[in-house]
Amino acid sequence: MPRPTKVKIDDGVIHKREISSSSSSSPLALKTTYLNPPGDLITELAELGFDGSAAFIGRFGPERIRRAIARAKAHPPGKIKNLAGYIRYLVTTPGPIPEPEKPKDDREKYISGRYGHMVKR
């Protein structure tokens, strides 16, 4: 289960605070982590219409977000109306993000199904 975190951004650096219960001096010790989010990922999310990308990367991690972007870009252009919302949905939904779907061959819809045996190949 993920630990509760607080994210604060100063000059492009993400300060992430986690509550750790494994400290010998105090039952609730604070642990601070300094992360530099990848600039190319922030730029890519901004180009897709995403707001607050640095804090989002700090909260969910760049690898999960990259998998969600790959999944969203695998869809045909224009199919997803709100690309940033779809990426946010994929990232925030618990569980693994499915692999990007491969494009289907258009011929398959004509040679399969009820009357597929009647189509000349």
CNS distance restraints for C-alpha pairs under 8 A (distance, minus, plus):
assign (resid   3 and name CA) (resid  18 and name CA) 6.49 0.50 0.50
assign (resid   3 and name CA) (resid  19 and name CA) 6.67 0.50 0.50
assign (resid   3 and name CA) (resid  20 and name CA) 7.91 0.50 0.50
assign (resid   4 and name CA) (resid  18 and name CA) 6.09 0.50 0.50
assign (resid   4 and name CA) (resid  19 and name CA) 6.44 0.50 0.50
assign (resid   5 and name CA) (resid  16 and name CA) 6.54 0.50 0.50
assign (resid   5 and name CA) (resid  17 and name CA) 5.36 0.50 0.50
assign (resid   5 and name CA) (resid  18 and name CA) 4.75 0.50 0.50
assign (resid   5 and name CA) (resid  19 and name CA) 7.05 0.50 0.50
assign (resid   5 and name CA) (resid  59 and name CA) 7.86 0.50 0.50
assign (resid   6 and name CA) (resid  16 and name CA) 5.74 0.50 0.50
assign (resid   6 and name CA) (resid  17 and name CA) 5.21 0.50 0.50
assign (resid   6 and name CA) (resid  18 and name CA) 6.94 0.50 0.50
assign (resid   7 and name CA) (resid  14 and name CA) 6.67 0.50 0.50
assign (resid   7 and name CA) (resid  15 and name CA) 5.72 0.50 0.50
assign (resid   7 and name CA) (resid  16 and name CA) 4.70 0.50 0.50
assign (resid   7 and name CA) (resid  17 and name CA) 6.62 0.50 0.50
assign (resid   7 and name CA) (resid  55 and name CA) 6.57 0.50 0.50
assign (resid   7 and name CA) (resid  58 and name CA) 7.22 0.50 0.50
assign (resid   7 and name CA) (resid  59 and name CA) 7.28 0.50 0.50
assign (resid   8 and name CA) (resid  14 and name CA) 5.86 0.50 0.50
assign (resid   8 and name CA) (resid  15 and name CA) 5.10 0.50 0.50
assign (resid   8 and name CA) (resid  16 and name CA) 6.56 0.50 0.50
assign (resid   8 and name CA) (resid  55 and name CA) 7.58 0.50 0.50
assign (resid   9 and name CA) (resid  13 and name CA) 5.64 0.50 0.50
assign (resid   9 and name CA) (resid  14 and name CA) 4.64 0.50 0.50
assign (resid   9 and name CA) (resid  15 and name CA) 6.08 0.50 0.50
assign (resid   9 and name CA) (resid  54 and name CA) 7.88 0.50 0.50
assign (resid   9 and name CA) (resid  55 and name CA) 7.15 0.50 0.50
assign (resid  10 and name CA) (resid  14 and name CA) 6.59 0.50 0.50
assign (resid  10 and name CA) (resid  15 and name CA) 7.59 0.50 0.50
assign (resid  12 and name CA) (resid  36 and name CA) 7.23 0.50 0.50
assign (resid  12 and name CA) (resid  37 and name CA) 7.84 0.50 0.50
assign (resid  12 and name CA) (resid  54 and name CA) 7.77 0.50 0.50
assign (resid  13 and name CA) (resid  34 and name CA) 6.89 0.50 0.50
assign (resid  13 and name CA) (resid  35 and name CA) 6.15 0.50 0.50
assign (resid  13 and name CA) (resid  36 and name CA) 5.29 0.50 0.50
assign (resid  13 and name CA) (resid  37 and name CA) 7.26 0.50 0.50
assign (resid  14 and name CA) (resid  34 and name CA) 5.87 0.50 0.50
assign (resid  14 and name CA) (resid  35 and name CA) 5.26 0.50 0.50
assign (resid  14 and name CA) (resid  36 and name CA) 6.28 0.50 0.50
assign (resid  14 and name CA) (resid  37 and name CA) 7.29 0.50 0.50
assign (resid  14 and name CA) (resid  54 and name CA) 7.52 0.50 0.50
assign (resid  14 and name CA) (resid  55 and name CA) 7.16 0.50 0.50
assign (resid  14 and name CA) (resid  58 and name CA) 6.56 0.50 0.50
assign (resid  15 and name CA) (resid  32 and name CA) 6.76 0.50 0.50
assign (resid  15 and name CA) (resid  33 and name CA) 5.92 0.50 0.50
assign (resid  15 and name CA) (resid  34 and name CA) 4.96 0.50 0.50
assign (resid  15 and name CA) (resid  35 and name CA) 6.65 0.50 0.50
assign (resid  16 and name CA) (resid  32 and name CA) 5.68 0.50 0.50
assign (resid  16 and name CA) (resid  33 and name CA) 5.13 0.50 0.50
assign (resid  16 and name CA) (resid  34 and name CA) 6.39 0.50 0.50
assign (resid  16 and name CA) (resid  35 and name CA) 7.68 0.50 0.50
assign (resid  16 and name CA) (resid  58 and name CA) 7.39 0.50 0.50
assign (resid  17 and name CA) (resid  30 and name CA) 6.64 0.50 0.50
assign (resid  17 and name CA) (resid  31 and name CA) 5.64 0.50 0.50
assign (resid  17 and name CA) (resid  32 and name CA) 4.56 0.50 0.50
assign (resid  17 and name CA) (resid  33 and name CA) 6.35 0.50 0.50
assign (resid  18 and name CA) (resid  30 and name CA) 6.00 0.50 0.50
assign (resid  18 and name CA) (resid  31 and name CA) 5.31 0.50 0.50
assign (resid  18 and name CA) (resid  32 and name CA) 6.53 0.50 0.50
assign (resid  19 and name CA) (resid  28 and name CA) 6.23 0.50 0.50
assign (resid  19 and name CA) (resid  29 and name CA) 6.09 0.50 0.50
assign (resid  19 and name CA) (resid  30 and name CA) 5.07 0.50 0.50
assign (resid  19 and name CA) (resid  31 and name CA) 6.38 0.50 0.50
assign (resid  20 and name CA) (resid  28 and name CA) 5.92 0.50 0.50
assign (resid  20 and name CA) (resid  29 and name CA) 5.44 0.50 0.50
assign (resid  20 and name CA) (resid  30 and name CA) 6.18 0.50 0.50
assign (resid  20 and name CA) (resid  31 and name CA) 6.72 0.50 0.50
assign (resid  21 and name CA) (resid  27 and name CA) 5.51 0.50 0.50
assign (resid  21 and name CA) (resid  28 and name CA) 5.24 0.50 0.50
assign (resid  21 and name CA) (resid  29 and name CA) 6.51 0.50 0.50
assign (resid  22 and name CA) (resid  27 and name CA) 7.16 0.50 0.50
assign (resid  22 and name CA) (resid  28 and name CA) 7.95 0.50 0.50
assign (resid  22 and name CA) (resid  29 and name CA) 7.84 0.50 0.50
assign (resid  23 and name CA) (resid  27 and name CA) 6.14 0.50 0.50
assign (resid  23 and name CA) (resid  28 and name CA) 7.11 0.50 0.50
assign (resid  23 and name CA) (resid  29 and name CA) 6.01 0.50 0.50
assign (resid  25 and name CA) (resid  29 and name CA) 7.89 0.50 0.50
assign (resid  35 and name CA) (resid  58 and name CA) 7.41 0.50 0.50
assign (resid  37 and name CA) (resid  41 and name CA) 7.82 0.50 0.50
assign (resid  37 and name CA) (resid  42 and name CA) 7.49 0.50 0.50
assign (resid  37 and name CA) (resid  54 and name CA) 6.54 0.50 0.50
assign (resid  37 and name CA) (resid  57 and name CA) 6.78 0.50 0.50
assign (resid  37 and name CA) (resid  58 and name CA) 6.96 0.50 0.50
assign (resid  37 and name CA) (resid  62 and name CA) 7.77 0.50 0.50
assign (resid  38 and name CA) (resid  42 and name CA) 6.56 0.50 0.50
assign (resid  38 and name CA) (resid  62 and name CA) 7.76 0.50 0.50
assign (resid  39 and name CA) (resid  43 and name CA) 6.18 0.50 0.50
assign (resid  40 and name CA) (resid  44 and name CA) 6.06 0.50 0.50
assign (resid  41 and name CA) (resid  45 and name CA) 6.13 0.50 0.50
assign (resid  41 and name CA) (resid  62 and name CA) 7.58 0.50 0.50
assign (resid  41 and name CA) (resid  66 and name CA) 7.91 0.50 0.50
assign (resid  42 and name CA) (resid  46 and name CA) 6.18 0.50 0.50
assign (resid  42 and name CA) (resid  53 and name CA) 5.76 0.50 0.50
assign (resid  42 and name CA) (resid  54 and name CA) 6.24 0.50 0.50
assign (resid  43 and name CA) (resid  47 and name CA) 6.20 0.50 0.50
assign (resid  44 and name CA) (resid  48 and name CA) 6.40 0.50 0.50
assign (resid  45 and name CA) (resid  49 and name CA) 6.53 0.50 0.50
assign (resid  45 and name CA) (resid  50 and name CA) 5.26 0.50 0.50
assign (resid  45 and name CA) (resid  51 and name CA) 7.96 0.50 0.50
assign (resid  45 and name CA) (resid  53 and name CA) 6.42 0.50 0.50
assign (resid  45 and name CA) (resid  84 and name CA) 7.68 0.50 0.50
assign (resid  46 and name CA) (resid  50 and name CA) 4.95 0.50 0.50
assign (resid  46 and name CA) (resid  51 and name CA) 6.69 0.50 0.50
assign (resid  46 and name CA) (resid  53 and name CA) 7.07 0.50 0.50
assign (resid  48 and name CA) (resid  83 and name CA) 6.74 0.50 0.50
assign (resid  48 and name CA) (resid  84 and name CA) 6.08 0.50 0.50
assign (resid  49 and name CA) (resid  83 and name CA) 7.66 0.50 0.50
assign (resid  49 and name CA) (resid  84 and name CA) 5.82 0.50 0.50
assign (resid  50 and name CA) (resid  84 and name CA) 5.32 0.50 0.50
assign (resid  52 and name CA) (resid  56 and name CA) 6.31 0.50 0.50
assign (resid  53 and name CA) (resid  57 and name CA) 6.07 0.50 0.50
assign (resid  54 and name CA) (resid  58 and name CA) 6.28 0.50 0.50
assign (resid  55 and name CA) (resid  59 and name CA) 6.19 0.50 0.50
assign (resid  56 and name CA) (resid  60 and name CA) 6.23 0.50 0.50
assign (resid  56 and name CA) (resid  61 and name CA) 7.86 0.50 0.50
assign (resid  57 and name CA) (resid  61 and name CA) 5.03 0.50 0.50
assign (resid  57 and name CA) (resid  62 and name CA) 5.57 0.50 0.50
assign (resid  57 and name CA) (resid  65 and name CA) 7.25 0.50 0.50
assign (resid  58 and name CA) (resid  62 and name CA) 7.75 0.50 0.50
assign (resid  60 and name CA) (resid  64 and name CA) 6.85 0.50 0.50
assign (resid  60 and name CA) (resid  65 and name CA) 7.31 0.50 0.50
assign (resid  60 and name CA) (resid  91 and name CA) 7.30 0.50 0.50
assign (resid  60 and name CA) (resid  92 and name CA) 7.92 0.50 0.50
assign (resid  61 and name CA) (resid  65 and name CA) 6.65 0.50 0.50
assign (resid  62 and name CA) (resid  66 and name CA) 6.08 0.50 0.50
assign (resid  63 and name CA) (resid  67 and name CA) 6.32 0.50 0.50
assign (resid  64 and name CA) (resid  68 and name CA) 6.35 0.50 0.50
assign (resid  64 and name CA) (resid  91 and name CA) 6.51 0.50 0.50
assign (resid  64 and name CA) (resid  97 and name CA) 7.58 0.50 0.50
assign (resid  65 and name CA) (resid  69 and name CA) 6.22 0.50 0.50
assign (resid  65 and name CA) (resid  87 and name CA) 7.53 0.50 0.50
assign (resid  65 and name CA) (resid  91 and name CA) 6.19 0.50 0.50
assign (resid  66 and name CA) (resid  70 and name CA) 6.19 0.50 0.50
assign (resid  67 and name CA) (resid  71 and name CA) 6.20 0.50 0.50
assign (resid  67 and name CA) (resid  97 and name CA) 6.82 0.50 0.50
assign (resid  67 and name CA) (resid  99 and name CA) 7.55 0.50 0.50
assign (resid  68 and name CA) (resid  72 and name CA) 6.14 0.50 0.50
assign (resid  68 and name CA) (resid  87 and name CA) 5.58 0.50 0.50
assign (resid  68 and name CA) (resid  90 and name CA) 5.91 0.50 0.50
assign (resid  68 and name CA) (resid  91 and name CA) 6.33 0.50 0.50
assign (resid  68 and name CA) (resid  97 and name CA) 6.61 0.50 0.50
assign (resid  69 and name CA) (resid  73 and name CA) 6.06 0.50 0.50
assign (resid  69 and name CA) (resid  87 and name CA) 6.22 0.50 0.50
assign (resid  70 and name CA) (resid  74 and name CA) 6.20 0.50 0.50
assign (resid  70 and name CA) (resid 100 and name CA) 6.27 0.50 0.50
assign (resid  71 and name CA) (resid  75 and name CA) 7.28 0.50 0.50
assign (resid  71 and name CA) (resid  98 and name CA) 7.33 0.50 0.50
assign (resid  71 and name CA) (resid  99 and name CA) 6.36 0.50 0.50
assign (resid  71 and name CA) (resid 100 and name CA) 4.29 0.50 0.50
assign (resid  71 and name CA) (resid 101 and name CA) 7.15 0.50 0.50
assign (resid  72 and name CA) (resid  80 and name CA) 7.95 0.50 0.50
assign (resid  72 and name CA) (resid  83 and name CA) 7.03 0.50 0.50
assign (resid  72 and name CA) (resid  86 and name CA) 7.18 0.50 0.50
assign (resid  72 and name CA) (resid  87 and name CA) 6.63 0.50 0.50
assign (resid  72 and name CA) (resid 100 and name CA) 7.60 0.50 0.50
assign (resid  73 and name CA) (resid  77 and name CA) 7.90 0.50 0.50
assign (resid  74 and name CA) (resid 100 and name CA) 5.71 0.50 0.50
assign (resid  74 and name CA) (resid 101 and name CA) 6.26 0.50 0.50
assign (resid  74 and name CA) (resid 102 and name CA) 7.26 0.50 0.50
assign (resid  74 and name CA) (resid 103 and name CA) 7.73 0.50 0.50
assign (resid  75 and name CA) (resid  79 and name CA) 6.71 0.50 0.50
assign (resid  75 and name CA) (resid  80 and name CA) 7.51 0.50 0.50
assign (resid  75 and name CA) (resid 101 and name CA) 7.51 0.50 0.50
assign (resid  75 and name CA) (resid 103 and name CA) 7.97 0.50 0.50
assign (resid  80 and name CA) (resid  86 and name CA) 7.63 0.50 0.50
assign (resid  82 and name CA) (resid  86 and name CA) 6.29 0.50 0.50
assign (resid  83 and name CA) (resid  87 and name CA) 6.25 0.50 0.50
assign (resid  84 and name CA) (resid  88 and name CA) 6.20 0.50 0.50
assign (resid  85 and name CA) (resid  89 and name CA) 6.09 0.50 0.50
assign (resid  86 and name CA) (resid  90 and name CA) 6.22 0.50 0.50
assign (resid  87 and name CA) (resid  91 and name CA) 6.20 0.50 0.50
assign (resid  88 and name CA) (resid  92 and name CA) 6.03 0.50 0.50
assign (resid  89 and name CA) (resid  93 and name CA) 5.95 0.50 0.50
assign (resid  90 and name CA) (resid  97 and name CA) 6.60 0.50 0.50
assign (resid  91 and name CA) (resid  97 and name CA) 7.47 0.50 0.50
assign (resid 104 and name CA) (resid 108 and name CA) 7.72 0.50 0.50
assign (resid 105 and name CA) (resid 109 and name CA) 7.94 0.50 0.50
assign (resid 106 and name CA) (resid 110 and name CA) 7.60 0.50 0.50
assign (resid 107 and name CA) (resid 111 and name CA) 6.51 0.50 0.50
assign (resid 108 and name CA) (resid 112 and name CA) 5.93 0.50 0.50
assign (resid 109 and name CA) (resid 113 and name CA) 7.27 0.50 0.50
assign (resid 110 and name CA) (resid 116 and name CA) 6.09 0.50 0.50
assign (resid 110 and name CA) (resid 119 and name CA) 7.23 0.50 0.50
assign (resid 111 and name CA) (resid 115 and name CA) 7.59 0.50 0.50
assign (resid 111 and name CA) (resid 116 and name CA) 4.11 0.50 0.50
assign (resid 111 and name CA) (resid 117 and name CA) 6.74 0.50 0.50
assign (resid 111 and name CA) (resid 119 and name CA) 6.12 0.50 0.50
assign (resid 112 and name CA) (resid 116 and name CA) 4.43 0.50 0.50
assign (resid 112 and name CA) (resid 117 and name CA) 7.47 0.50 0.50
assign (resid 115 and name CA) (resid 119 and name CA) 7.41 0.50 0.50
